[in-house]
Amino acid sequence: RDTSVTGVQTCALPICKKKYYENESFMYMDFKTQFYRELSNKKYIEILTTMQHYRMPTRLLDTTSNPLVALYMACDKPYNFKSKNYGIGEVVLMTEDRRNIKYSDSNVVSLLSCLAVLETNYKQELYEKIMESLEKKDPSIYQNSMAYKRFKAEVQSELPYFDDSFFTPEVLLHPKHVKVGMINDRIIAQSGSFILFGLCNYLTGEYCPLTTVTKERIFIVHRDYITKQLELLNINTGTMYPDKDHMSSIITRSYE
């Protein structure tokens, strides 16, 4: 089994605002267009990872194999959160069978990450048709839908050999733990990996929950104190976000 942890803000901004997930495909394409020379030949998951790196909301959730990194994230002030009272942090421990962990070149990862390109109406239709086909045990229900045809065309741009013979629709419903390549300094510094989410009911917000969360949950109240203790272990903004902007910030603060 593999263990990963994540540090989350339980009283901070919502993880996914409605206006974000309703416009996911447009945000994805805007970002890719803006950095087209760099991203034109990248896979879906690589583009999503890059978006996550630059703090854009995506269908990825950061996790780490380093518990001290998770503790730092649970204590860190949420991005763009202006109030001094930013609530209680939480460290969540997750375990996953190694056989269920996916890598960035996995077909499953391609199938899930390409959902980011579909407009919300297609994602909702695809979700509804898959749920109906599973209930009635009739795959033709989703296979004949326009949403699935749109999804299939998108998938084949990355997986040309994709066909219905090896596709099971349930794979689009369940989130997966994903290990990606060490493509940037931040992932390396944070011992980072991700949880990649699939389809949900965009009308009600219902989704298939993670089944890997264990009972070990640590609530963080004395965040400022713990942050200072972590700095003694060289775990701070500069080491967690090793880019010039964050490094200059930590150096400046050290002389205040």
C-alpha positions as a printed NumPy array, in Angstrom:
array([[  0.   ,   0.   ,   0.   ],
       [  1.061,   3.569,  -0.567],
       [  0.444,   6.375,   1.886],
       [ -0.099,   9.996,   1.003],
       [ -1.269,  12.978,   2.978],
       [ -2.757,  16.312,   2.159],
       [ -3.01 ,  19.535,   4.111],
       [ -6.31 ,  21.308,   3.658],
       [ -8.021,  24.456,   4.889],
       [-11.341,  23.474,   6.446],
       [-12.595,  27.033,   6.894],
       [-11.037,  28.684,   3.892],
       [-12.352,  29.381,   0.416],
       [-14.293,  26.545,  -1.253],
       [-12.061,  24.091,  -3.108],
       [-14.115,  24.462,  -6.25 ],
       [-16.4  ,  27.433,  -6.811],
       [-19.369,  26.892,  -9.083],
       [-18.216,  29.563, -11.53 ],
       [-14.92 ,  27.708, -11.898],
       [-16.205,  24.239, -12.669],
       [-18.913,  25.601, -14.945],
       [-16.195,  27.306, -17.003],
       [-13.495,  24.646, -16.676],
       [-13.115,  24.062, -20.422],
       [-12.806,  27.784, -21.167],
       [-10.206,  28.298, -18.423],
       [ -8.254,  25.313, -19.739],
       [ -8.252,  26.595, -23.325],
       [ -7.474,  30.176, -22.275],
       [ -4.416,  28.952, -20.374],
       [ -3.256,  26.689, -23.202],
       [ -3.713,  29.505, -25.736],
       [ -1.776,  31.951, -23.583],
       [  1.208,  29.572, -23.363],
       [  0.668,  27.762, -26.66 ],
       [  4.336,  27.471, -27.642],
       [  5.1  ,  25.727, -24.372],
       [  1.959,  23.594, -24.091],
       [  0.841,  22.763, -27.635],
       [  2.45 ,  19.303, -27.576],
       [  1.735,  18.508, -23.944],
       [ -0.692,  15.888, -22.661],
       [ -3.889,  16.867, -20.867],
       [ -2.472,  15.894, -17.478],
       [  0.708,  17.892, -18.113],
       [ -1.321,  21.007, -18.912],
       [ -3.494,  20.508, -15.839],
       [ -0.395,  20.044, -13.697],
       [  1.081,  23.256, -15.089],
       [ -2.175,  25.11 , -14.379],
       [ -2.143,  23.762, -10.821],
       [  1.469,  24.885, -10.473],
       [  0.389,  28.458, -11.203],
       [ -2.502,  28.284,  -8.701],
       [ -5.331,  27.941, -11.199],
       [ -8.343,  25.862, -10.072],
       [ -8.307,  22.449, -11.759],
       [ -9.748,  18.964, -11.25 ],
       [ -6.521,  18.065,  -9.439],
       [ -6.038,  18.018,  -5.672],
       [ -2.468,  18.248,  -4.38 ],
       [ -1.186,  15.481,  -2.105],
       [  2.258,  14.658,  -0.788],
       [  4.168,  11.664,   0.538],
       [  5.875,  13.924,   3.125],
       [  3.784,  14.468,   6.283],
       [  5.705,  17.621,   7.208],
       [  4.825,  19.155,   3.843],
       [  1.163,  18.345,   4.494],
       [  1.468,  19.975,   7.92 ],
       [  2.93 ,  23.099,   6.33 ],
       [  0.092,  23.255,   3.789],
       [ -2.498,  22.919,   6.56 ],
       [ -0.885,  25.84 ,   8.399],
       [ -0.234,  28.015,   5.365],
       [ -2.519,  30.972,   4.717],
       [ -4.877,  30.214,   1.81 ],
       [ -4.025,  31.978,  -1.421],
       [ -5.749,  35.378,  -1.779],
       [ -7.399,  35.001,   1.63 ],
       [ -7.3  ,  38.462,   3.23 ],
       [ -8.905,  37.821,   6.614],
       [ -6.547,  37.175,   9.533],
       [ -8.972,  34.592,  10.912],
       [ -8.603,  31.869,   8.325],
       [ -9.841,  29.   ,  10.392],
       [ -8.664,  25.523,  11.269],
       [ -6.343,  23.489,   9.082],
       [ -6.481,  19.729,   8.682],
       [ -4.038,  16.994,   7.748],
       [ -5.733,  14.005,   6.134],
       [ -4.027,  10.628,   5.824],
       [ -4.858,   8.455,   2.826],
       [ -3.777,   4.938,   1.914],
       [ -4.1  ,   3.364,  -1.499],
       [ -3.226,  -0.037,  -2.896],
       [ -0.194,   0.426,  -5.142],
       [ -2.009,  -1.423,  -7.928],
       [ -4.643,   1.323,  -8.009],
       [ -2.215,   4.22 ,  -8.277],
       [ -1.963,   5.609, -11.793],
       [  0.935,   7.315, -13.543],
       [  0.856,  10.239, -15.937],
       [  1.179,   8.003, -19.024],
       [ -1.723,   5.786, -17.949],
       [ -4.755,   5.478, -20.229],
       [ -7.024,   6.1  , -17.241],
       [ -5.272,   9.395, -16.54 ],
       [ -5.767,  10.458, -20.164],
       [ -9.473,   9.591, -19.99 ],
       [-10.038,  11.538, -16.773],
       [ -7.871,  14.546, -17.566],
       [ -9.376,  15.102, -21.022],
       [-12.72 ,  15.818, -19.326],
       [-11.318,  19.273, -18.62 ],
       [-11.741,  20.145, -22.306],
       [-15.438,  19.237, -22.513],
       [-18.022,  21.959, -22.038],
       [-20.145,  21.569, -18.916],
       [-23.308,  20.614, -20.801],
       [-21.451,  17.688, -22.404],
       [-20.02 ,  16.589, -19.062],
       [-23.452,  16.681, -17.452],
       [-25.022,  14.74 , -20.305],
       [-22.223,  12.175, -20.234],
       [-22.641,  11.744, -16.481],
       [-26.402,  11.24 , -16.787],
       [-26.121,   8.802, -19.696],
       [-23.46 ,   6.731, -17.943],
       [-25.518,   6.539, -14.757],
       [-28.592,   5.514, -16.747],
       [-26.683,   2.895, -18.731],
       [-25.235,   1.4  , -15.534],
       [-28.674,   1.265, -13.944],
       [-30.279,  -0.352, -17.   ],
       [-27.156,  -2.362, -17.914],
       [-27.324,  -1.03 , -21.441],
       [-24.055,   0.542, -22.725],
       [-25.748,   1.77 , -25.893],
       [-27.42 ,   4.508, -23.823],
       [-24.163,   6.397, -23.31 ],
       [-22.511,   5.164, -26.508],
       [-25.198,   6.757, -28.701],
       [-25.15 ,  10.098, -26.895],
       [-23.626,  13.199, -28.446],
       [-21.649,  13.798, -25.263],
       [-19.869,  10.444, -25.539],
       [-19.076,  11.025, -29.207],
       [-17.593,  14.4  , -28.287],
       [-15.623,  12.784, -25.444],
       [-14.393,   9.965, -27.688],
       [-13.177,  12.402, -30.347],
       [-11.251,  14.337, -27.705],
       [ -9.683,  11.208, -26.212],
       [ -8.531,   9.962, -29.618],
       [ -6.42 ,  13.079, -30.09 ],
       [ -4.211,  11.71 , -27.288],
       [ -5.028,   7.995, -27.542],
       [ -5.515,   7.277, -31.281],
       [ -6.112,   3.577, -30.571],
       [ -9.019,   4.245, -28.186],
       [-12.193,   2.274, -28.878],
       [-15.193,   0.98 , -26.977],
       [-13.784,  -2.509, -26.53 ],
       [-11.535,  -1.637, -23.587],
       [-13.518,   1.272, -22.152],
       [-15.592,   0.894, -18.996],
       [-17.67 ,   3.99 , -18.176],
       [-17.222,   3.606, -14.406],
       [-13.641,   4.818, -14.79 ],
       [-14.918,   8.345, -15.447],
       [-16.763,   8.473, -12.125],
       [-14.104,   7.584,  -9.569],
       [-11.189,   9.826,  -8.51 ],
       [ -7.709,   8.347,  -8.848],
       [ -4.41 ,   8.859,  -7.079],
       [ -1.885,   9.911,  -9.721],
       [  1.894,  10.131,  -9.659],
       [  3.257,  12.546, -12.238],
       [  6.766,  13.155, -13.462],
       [  8.967,  15.573, -11.574],
       [  8.266,  18.247, -14.176],
       [  8.887,  21.307, -12.021],
       [ 10.754,  22.351,  -8.896],
       [  7.604,  22.702,  -6.83 ],
       [  6.531,  19.067,  -7.306],
       [ 10.049,  17.963,  -6.369],
       [ 10.186,  20.199,  -3.287],
       [  6.76 ,  19.115,  -2.077],
       [  7.179,  15.387,  -2.837],
       [  4.019,  16.007,  -4.747],
       [  1.367,  13.867,  -6.375],
       [ -2.33 ,  14.431,  -7.119],
       [ -5.84 ,  13.137,  -6.869],
       [ -7.501,  13.411, -10.274],
       [-11.282,  13.772, -10.185],
       [-13.724,  12.588, -12.816],
       [-17.341,  13.328, -13.65 ],
       [-19.866,  14.601, -11.149],
       [-23.48 ,  15.703, -11.23 ],
       [-23.036,  19.374, -12.06 ],
       [-26.661,  20.119, -11.131],
       [-26.478,  18.814,  -7.568],
       [-22.725,  18.719,  -6.863],
       [-22.843,  14.972,  -6.152],
       [-19.69 ,  13.012,  -6.909],
       [-18.114,   9.671,  -6.075],
       [-16.142,  10.227,  -2.856],
       [-12.633,   9.024,  -2.169],
       [-12.464,   5.612,  -0.541],
       [ -8.835,   5.952,   0.576],
       [ -9.244,   8.419,   3.446],
       [ -8.377,   6.788,   6.774],
       [ -9.57 ,   7.726,  10.243],
       [ -6.335,   9.503,  11.112],
       [ -7.263,  13.182,  10.747],
       [ -5.319,  15.911,  12.516],
       [ -6.913,  19.304,  13.087],
       [ -4.483,  22.217,  13.205],
       [ -5.38 ,  25.129,  15.485],
       [ -2.073,  26.757,  16.505],
       [ -1.028,  27.4  ,  12.938],
       [  1.364,  30.3  ,  13.491],
       [  3.248,  28.407,  16.193],
       [  3.584,  25.254,  14.079],
       [  4.696,  27.32 ,  11.081],
       [  7.591,  28.725,  13.155],
       [  8.525,  25.201,  14.275],
       [  8.562,  24.015,  10.669],
       [ 10.87 ,  26.866,   9.717],
       [ 13.457,  25.355,  12.078],
       [ 13.301,  22.274,   9.84 ],
       [ 13.77 ,  24.446,   6.741],
       [ 10.176,  23.935,   5.662],
       [  8.903,  27.348,   4.664],
       [  7.544,  29.328,   1.734],
       [ 10.945,  29.43 ,   0.061],
       [ 11.589,  25.697,   0.147],
       [  8.007,  24.693,  -0.65 ],
       [  7.663,  27.162,  -3.538],
       [ 11.201,  27.397,  -4.966],
       [ 10.518,  30.075,  -7.559],
       [ 11.946,  33.587,  -7.645],
       [  8.79 ,  35.326,  -6.404],
       [  8.452,  33.179,  -3.303],
       [ 12.198,  33.066,  -2.618],
       [ 12.464,  36.853,  -2.703],
       [  9.502,  37.055,  -0.324],
       [ 11.027,  34.684,   2.234],
       [ 14.413,  36.406,   2.105],
       [ 12.778,  39.801,   2.672],
       [ 10.681,  38.522,   5.575],
       [ 13.725,  36.991,   7.271],
       [ 15.093,  40.529,   7.817],
       [ 11.887,  42.035,   9.191]])
